[in-house]
C-alpha cells in the first residue's frame, strides 16, 4: 500500500473545504439536507463556516432571501464540487465478440 504524504493529503483536503466566513442555507425542519430547489418557499437556516464547523447565523424567509444573504458564497461552493468523469468505457472488444446490446465508443 502506498501512503500519500501528509502535506499532499492536507492540500487536497483543503481544496474541498469551505473558506472561513462562507455561508450556506439549509432548509429548516426535520427533513435531511437536500437541494435548494426542493420546497423553495420553506424557510432556510443560514449557517457560517468558522473553520471547524457550520455555526447557525440566522434565518431567511425563503430560498430567494437566502440566496441574497449568501452573495458570492454559492458560486464558491459550486466551484469546489468535483465534476464526474464521463465516457470512461471499457477497452474495445476484440473479434469475434458480437455484443447483444449496441456498443458505442465515444472519444
PyMOL commands that set and color helices and strands:
alter all, ss='L'
color gray80, all
select helices_A, chain A and resi 6-16+63-70+73-80
alter helices_A, ss='H'
color red, helices_A
select strands_A, chain A and resi 23-27+44-49+54-60
alter strands_A, ss='S'
color yellow, strands_A
deselect
rebuild
show_as cartoon
